[in-house]
Amino acid sequence: MTGWRKSTHSGGATDEACAEVAALPEGVGVRDSRDPDGGRLLMAGGAFAELLRLIKQDGGVRAG
């Protein structure tokens, strides 16, 4: 079983509008917490680290 985790910036365990991440054998998986059985984005560890760096640098991503 994969240990999917929500962001610590999420509104809590009941906040459904959040992305989840998991360390997978192939890299880092990202999925929509509202659709856990739906599609997943798979990234290499370095690409995920760069994504996090850019998000932190730009102050986050806002849905519009």
N, C-alpha and C positions, 0 to 999 in steps of 0.2 A: 504494500500500500504506500502511495506517495503522500508525503506530508505537505499539503498545500497550506500556505500561510497568507493571511491578510496583512496589509500594511499596518504599521503601528499608528499611522495617521488616519486610519479608518475610524468611523464613528462607533466602533465596537462590534461585538459578535453579531448583533442584529442588523448592522449596516449592510445592506445588500448591494449598494452602489460602490463596489470596490474591486480592484484587481487582486488576484492572488498569485503567488509565485511558489515554485517548488524546484528543488535541485533534482534533476533527472539524470540518468546515465548519459544521455545525449547532450546535455547542456542545462540551461535554465528555462523552465516552462512558465508561461504567463497565461492566465485565463480570467474570464469574467466571472465574478462570484455569483452573479444572478443566473448564470448558465454553466454550472460546473461540468455538465456532460457535453457541452458544445465544443467548438474549436479551441485550439490552444496555439499559442505562438511559442516557438522554440528558438532560443538564441544561444550562441556560444557564450561561455562565461565572460570573456573579454568584452563582447558586444553588450552584454547586460550591464557590466560595470560601467561602460561608457555611457549607456543610456541613463543610469542613475546619476552619474557625474553631471550630465547635461541638465537633467531635471533639477538637481540641487542648485546648479549654477544659475538657471533661469527662474528659480523660485517655484517650480512646479508646472503642471499642465492643468489647464482649466477646460472643462467641457463647456461647449457653447451651444 
